[in-house]
Amino acid sequence: MARKTAEENRRHVLAVASRLYYQRGIRAVGMDLVVKESQVGNATVYRQFPTKDALASAFTQDRADAWFARMRQATDEVDDPREKLLAIFRAVIEETGLPTFRGCPMLNTHAEFPDSEHPANRVAVTHEQRVRDWMRDLAADACARRPEELADDLVLLLNGVYVTASVLGPQGPAQRTGELARRLIWTACEEPGRP
């Protein structure tokens, strides 16, 4: 069997840790379990991730990057700027219906590591700020009268659906998210082509 490269080992360990962290929570999973489930040696894991904090930060960043990739793919499928905002909510609602759904990894990480100096907390907060900035930019493209305000409203709705779906399930109040988002967006945005 061919030896894996350092990058292949890193990706493998991160994938295993990501599954465990998302299923059970970061604090509940020790490095020994990551080593065991990865089926690699201690030295291999610790060479890539010298501390659990480093692995937790990498997990959080990986989930943040994956979220943006999924959402950008969803928004690239539509042209109308208002529909781009709605596409985010359609993708999130779909995500909450997956059997593996366990809430928002950023909100979960922030709750587990409330210390603003913790590296995983910083990744989660930076992600949330990027989401808000992106929504503000999309709101401006959609001719929102107050893009900052619409972005704030949409971030509240987005985080609300993640939390509500993780507690009450995807078939509960979370199903109303799409319609609420549509109302917010259409109320806040000018008709295309009108002053």
C-alpha positions in Angstrom: 0.0 0.0 0.0 1.3 3.4 -1.0 2.2 5.8 1.8 0.0 8.9 2.1 1.5 12.3 1.6 1.4 14.8 4.5 -1.5 16.6 2.9 -3.5 13.4 2.4 -2.9 12.6 6.0 -4.0 16.1 7.1 -7.2 15.9 5.0 -8.0 12.4 6.3 -7.5 13.3 10.0 -9.5 16.5 9.5 -12.3 14.6 7.8 -12.5 12.1 10.7 -12.3 14.9 13.3 -14.9 16.9 11.5 -17.4 14.0 11.5 -16.8 13.3 15.2 -16.8 17.0 16.3 -20.0 17.7 14.4 -21.8 14.6 15.7 -20.7 14.8 19.3 -19.3 18.3 19.9 -15.6 19.4 20.0 -15.2 19.2 23.8 -16.6 15.7 23.9 -14.1 14.2 21.5 -10.5 13.7 22.7 -7.5 13.5 20.5 -7.2 9.8 21.4 -10.5 9.1 19.7 -9.5 11.1 16.6 -6.2 9.0 16.5 -8.2 5.7 16.9 -10.9 6.6 14.3 -8.3 7.9 11.8 -6.3 4.7 12.1 -3.1 6.6 11.9 -0.4 7.0 14.5 -0.2 9.7 17.2 2.8 11.2 15.5 0.9 11.6 12.2 -2.0 13.4 13.9 0.2 15.6 16.1 2.5 16.5 13.2 -0.5 17.9 11.3 -2.4 19.3 14.4 0.0 19.9 17.3 -2.9 20.7 19.7 -6.6 20.0 20.0 -7.1 23.8 19.6 -5.3 23.6 16.2 -7.6 20.8 15.1 -10.7 22.5 16.4 -9.8 25.7 14.5 -9.1 23.7 11.3 -12.4 21.9 11.7 -14.2 25.3 12.1 -12.4 26.8 9.1 -13.1 23.8 7.0 -16.8 23.9 7.8 -16.9 27.7 7.1 -15.2 27.3 3.7 -17.5 24.4 2.8 -20.6 26.5 3.7 -19.5 29.4 1.5 -18.8 26.9 -1.4 -22.3 25.4 -1.1 -24.0 28.8 -0.8 -22.0 30.3 -3.7 -23.0 27.3 -5.9 -26.6 27.9 -4.9 -26.5 31.6 -5.7 -24.6 31.1 -9.0 -27.7 29.2 -10.3 -29.9 32.3 -10.3 -29.5 35.8 -11.9 -32.0 38.0 -10.0 -30.1 39.5 -7.0 -33.2 39.0 -4.7 -33.3 35.3 -5.8 -29.6 35.0 -4.9 -30.5 35.9 -1.3 -33.4 33.4 -1.3 -31.2 30.7 -2.8 -29.1 30.8 0.4 -32.2 30.2 2.5 -33.4 27.4 0.2 -30.0 25.7 0.5 -30.0 26.1 4.3 -33.5 24.7 4.6 -32.4 21.7 2.5 -29.4 21.3 4.8 -31.5 21.2 7.9 -33.4 18.3 6.5 -30.4 16.0 6.2 -30.3 13.1 8.7 -26.8 14.2 9.8 -27.9 17.8 10.6 -26.8 18.9 14.0 -27.1 22.7 13.9 -24.7 25.3 12.6 -21.0 24.4 13.2 -20.2 28.0 13.7 -22.8 28.6 16.4 -22.0 25.3 18.0 -18.3 26.1 18.1 -19.0 29.6 19.5 -21.1 28.1 22.2 -18.4 25.5 23.1 -15.6 28.1 23.1 -17.1 31.4 24.3 -13.6 32.9 25.0 -13.0 35.4 22.3 -9.3 34.6 22.4 -9.8 30.9 21.5 -8.7 30.3 17.9 -11.8 28.3 17.0 -14.0 31.1 18.4 -12.2 33.6 16.3 -12.8 31.5 13.2 -16.5 31.2 14.0 -16.9 34.9 14.6 -15.0 35.8 11.4 -17.3 33.5 9.4 -20.4 35.1 10.8 -19.0 38.5 9.9 -18.2 37.3 6.4 -21.8 36.0 6.0 -23.2 39.3 7.1 -21.0 41.2 4.8 -21.9 39.0 1.9 -25.6 39.4 2.6 -25.1 43.2 2.8 -23.4 43.1 -0.6 -26.1 40.9 -2.1 -28.8 43.2 -0.6 -27.1 46.2 -2.2 -27.1 44.4 -5.6 -30.8 43.7 -5.1 -31.4 47.5 -4.6 -32.3 47.2 -0.9 -33.1 50.7 0.4 -31.1 49.9 3.6 -28.7 47.0 2.7 -27.1 47.0 6.2 -30.5 46.6 7.9 -31.6 43.9 5.5 -28.3 42.0 6.1 -28.9 42.2 9.8 -32.4 40.9 9.5 -31.3 38.0 7.2 -28.5 37.0 9.5 -30.9 36.8 12.4 -33.3 34.7 10.3 -30.4 32.5 9.1 -29.1 31.8 12.6 -32.7 31.4 13.8 -33.4 28.6 11.3 -30.2 26.8 12.2 -31.0 26.8 15.9 -34.8 26.2 15.6 -34.2 23.2 13.2 -31.6 21.7 15.5 -34.0 21.8 18.4 -37.5 21.3 16.9 -36.6 19.6 13.7 -36.8 20.6 10.0 -40.5 20.1 9.7 -41.4 22.6 12.5 -41.1 26.4 12.4 -38.0 26.1 10.2 -40.2 25.5 7.2 -41.5 29.0 7.4 -38.0 30.4 6.8 -38.2 30.6 3.0 -41.5 32.6 3.1 -40.2 34.9 5.9 -37.0 35.5 3.9 -39.0 36.3 0.7 -41.1 38.8 2.6 -38.1 40.5 4.1 -36.3 40.7 0.8 -39.2 41.8 -1.3 -40.2 44.5 1.2 -36.7 45.8 1.5 -35.8 45.9 -2.2 -36.9 48.1 -5.0 -38.3 46.5 -8.1 -35.6 45.9 -10.7 -35.5 48.7 -13.2 -37.5 51.1 -11.0 -35.9 54.1 -9.2 
